[in-house]
Amino acid sequence: MGKPSPIILEVALASLGVDAADAVIVGDRIETDIVMGKRLGLATVLVLSGVTRGDDPRIVELAPDLVVPGIRALLG
């Protein structure tokens, strides 16, 4: 099972003992990372330093919780 199947996240959350409502997924692929997180109810952060570009119309459609230019934006 690959992304965007939420099975990998279910296993990870169970292993960590963390509820989906208390977790965040950060990814650069809106069609896999963000969709997968939304399917399980995680907060989602899309970084634009990878595959998905800022002008992608799916950003509005799928509405990640946060969109940042790169991972450094989360470190400060």
matplotlib code that plots the C-alpha trace (Angstrom):
import matplotlib.pyplot as plt

x = [0.0, 1.4, 0.5, -2.2, -3.5, -3.7, -2.5, 1.1, 0.0, -2.3, 0.6, 2.9, 0.4, -0.4, 3.3, 3.8, 0.6, -0.5, -4.0, -4.5, -6.0, -2.6, -0.4, 0.8, 2.0, 4.4, 4.9, 5.7, 3.2, -0.4, -1.8, -0.2, 1.1, -1.7, -4.5, -3.3, -3.1, -6.6, -8.1, -7.0, -7.7, -4.2, -3.2, -1.5, 1.4, 2.4, 5.9, 6.5, 10.2, 9.5, 7.1, 4.0, 4.3, 2.5, 0.3, -1.1, -5.0, -5.3, -3.9, -7.2, -9.3, -7.6, -6.9, -3.9, -3.9, -0.7, 1.3, 4.9, 7.7, 10.0, 10.8, 12.8, 9.6, 8.6, 11.8, 11.6]
y = [0.0, 3.3, 6.9, 8.2, 5.1, 6.1, 2.6, 3.7, 6.6, 4.4, 2.0, 4.9, 6.5, 3.3, 2.5, 6.0, 5.9, 9.2, 10.1, 11.5, 14.7, 15.3, 14.7, 16.8, 15.6, 17.7, 17.0, 18.4, 16.3, 17.6, 14.5, 12.0, 13.6, 16.1, 13.8, 11.0, 13.3, 14.6, 11.1, 10.4, 13.7, 15.0, 18.6, 19.1, 21.3, 21.6, 22.7, 24.3, 23.5, 20.1, 18.8, 20.9, 24.5, 27.5, 28.1, 24.5, 24.8, 21.7, 23.8, 25.7, 22.6, 20.4, 23.2, 22.2, 23.7, 25.5, 26.2, 27.3, 28.0, 25.5, 23.4, 26.3, 28.3, 25.7, 25.9, 29.6]
z = [0.0, -1.1, -0.6, -0.5, 1.3, 5.0, 6.1, 6.5, 8.7, 10.8, 11.5, 12.4, 14.7, 16.4, 16.9, 18.4, 20.5, 18.9, 17.9, 14.4, 15.9, 17.7, 14.6, 11.6, 8.2, 6.3, 2.6, -0.8, -2.8, -2.5, -4.3, -1.9, 1.3, 1.9, 0.7, 2.9, 6.0, 5.3, 5.0, 8.5, 10.1, 10.6, 10.3, 6.9, 6.0, 2.3, 1.6, -1.8, -2.0, -3.6, -6.2, -5.8, -7.0, -5.5, -8.5, -8.4, -8.4, -6.2, -3.2, -3.1, -3.8, -1.1, 1.4, 3.4, 6.9, 6.2, 3.0, 3.4, 1.0, 2.5, 5.7, 7.2, 7.6, 10.2, 12.2, 13.3]

ax = plt.figure().add_subplot(projection="3d")
ax.plot(x, y, z, "-o")
ax.set_aspect("equal")
plt.show()
